[in-house]
Amino acid sequence: MGAVSGIKRFFGFIGEVKNEVEKISWPGKQEIIITTVVVFILALLASVFFSVVDTVIYRIVHSVVGR
C-alpha cells in the first residue's frame, strides 16, 4: 500500500463521515429543555430515594448492633 493509496482511503473515510453526519436528526431547543428538566427531576427523585433507603438501613443496622 503506497502513500497515495493511504491518502485516498483517508479522504474517502472523511467523505463517508460527512455523509453520515448529514443524516443525523438533531433535537430542537424545546426537546433539549424538556429532556434536561426530566433528567434533573429524575436525579432529584433518585437522590431522595437513596437517602431514605440509606437512612432506613442505617437505623436497622444500628438497632441490631446496638451502638
Beta strands, then each sheet from edge to edge (+ up, - down):
end
